[in-house]
Amino acid sequence: MNEKGKIFAARMVIVILATILMGFCLSWLLLIDLGTDPCTMMNQAISSKLGISIGNWQAGFNIVLLVIVIIFGERNLGVGTLANMFLVGYSIDFFTWIWKKTLPQEIFTLWYTRAIILVIAIVIFVIAAAVYMDVHMGTAPYDAIPVIISARLKKVPFKIIRMTFDFVVMIIGALFGGSIEIITILMVLGLGPVISAVGEFGAKRFPKIFGE
């Protein structure tokens, strides 16, 4: 395998692991019920209203968004698009099933275990989300939309566009009965800056993996 093939393979492995990690962390965040990222909060609220699993709803929702991305920003499509569209939602379903079958449910209600789970899950989730976007293997339709908007509003920093987009999604989730928790607000404020910071760090330290 030549160097270009090795770089592609490394990026693909990173994307798959990152998206599974995101689902892993979100399964914890949903069970401790202290809030999650705006997209998952909205999807959880809508899927509950419809009476279907979050994995099935998220897959269908992403297919609709995918059409929009194909029309306006096909350059954002790739392995990462498919990985995020399906692996995150179904990883949430899978890991939630595992935890409910194997772990004492008290750990999701006791304040000190919830606090520990919260810190670990949110740190890993934010880093994993940033890494999957910054290796440039394609992004989920949801994540691609702020990128498309940013390409058209070049004078507005990406982190501002991402924060605004997440805020709008959070409000939509609330309208469908979702609960706006402190973690959701922190995700709105933090995801954009962290994605930008991880991208800059990765481009300097690992240019072959994180470079365009």
Secondary structure in CASP SS format (residue, H / E / C, confidence):
PFRMAT SS
TARGET T0000
AUTHOR 0000-0000-0000
METHOD secondary structure of the structure
MODEL  1
M C 1.00
N C 1.00
E H 1.00
K H 1.00
G H 1.00
K H 1.00
I H 1.00
F H 1.00
A H 1.00
A H 1.00
R H 1.00
M H 1.00
V H 1.00
I H 1.00
V H 1.00
I H 1.00
L H 1.00
A H 1.00
T H 1.00
I H 1.00
L H 1.00
M H 1.00
G H 1.00
F H 1.00
C H 1.00
L H 1.00
S H 1.00
W H 1.00
L H 1.00
L H 1.00
L H 1.00
I H 1.00
D C 1.00
L C 1.00
G C 1.00
T C 1.00
D C 1.00
P H 1.00
C H 1.00
T H 1.00
M H 1.00
M H 1.00
N H 1.00
Q H 1.00
A H 1.00
I H 1.00
S H 1.00
S H 1.00
K H 1.00
L H 1.00
G C 1.00
I C 1.00
S C 1.00
I H 1.00
G H 1.00
N H 1.00
W H 1.00
Q H 1.00
A H 1.00
G H 1.00
F H 1.00
N H 1.00
I H 1.00
V H 1.00
L H 1.00
L H 1.00
V H 1.00
I H 1.00
V H 1.00
I H 1.00
I H 1.00
F H 1.00
G C 1.00
E H 1.00
R H 1.00
N H 1.00
L C 1.00
G C 1.00
V H 1.00
G H 1.00
T H 1.00
L H 1.00
A H 1.00
N H 1.00
M H 1.00
F H 1.00
L H 1.00
V H 1.00
G H 1.00
Y H 1.00
S H 1.00
I H 1.00
D H 1.00
F H 1.00
F H 1.00
T H 1.00
W H 1.00
I H 1.00
W H 1.00
K H 1.00
K H 1.00
T H 1.00
L C 1.00
P C 1.00
Q H 1.00
E H 1.00
I H 1.00
F H 1.00
T C 1.00
L C 1.00
W H 1.00
Y H 1.00
T H 1.00
R H 1.00
A H 1.00
I H 1.00
I H 1.00
L H 1.00
V H 1.00
I H 1.00
A H 1.00
I H 1.00
V H 1.00
I H 1.00
F H 1.00
V H 1.00
I H 1.00
A H 1.00
A H 1.00
A H 1.00
V H 1.00
Y H 1.00
M H 1.00
D H 1.00
V C 1.00
H C 1.00
M C 1.00
G C 1.00
T C 1.00
A C 1.00
P H 1.00
Y H 1.00
D H 1.00
A H 1.00
I H 1.00
P H 1.00
V H 1.00
I H 1.00
I H 1.00
S H 1.00
A H 1.00
R H 1.00
L C 1.00
K C 1.00
K C 1.00
V C 1.00
P C 1.00
F H 1.00
K H 1.00
I H 1.00
I H 1.00
R H 1.00
M H 1.00
T H 1.00
F H 1.00
D H 1.00
F H 1.00
V H 1.00
V H 1.00
M H 1.00
I H 1.00
I H 1.00
G H 1.00
A H 1.00
L H 1.00
F C 1.00
G C 1.00
G C 1.00
S C 1.00
I C 1.00
E C 1.00
I H 1.00
I H 1.00
T H 1.00
I H 1.00
L H 1.00
M H 1.00
V H 1.00
L H 1.00
G H 1.00
L H 1.00
G H 1.00
P H 1.00
V H 1.00
I H 1.00
S H 1.00
A H 1.00
V H 1.00
G H 1.00
E H 1.00
F H 1.00
G H 1.00
A H 1.00
K H 1.00
R H 1.00
F C 1.00
P H 1.00
K H 1.00
I H 1.00
F H 1.00
G C 1.00
E C 1.00
END
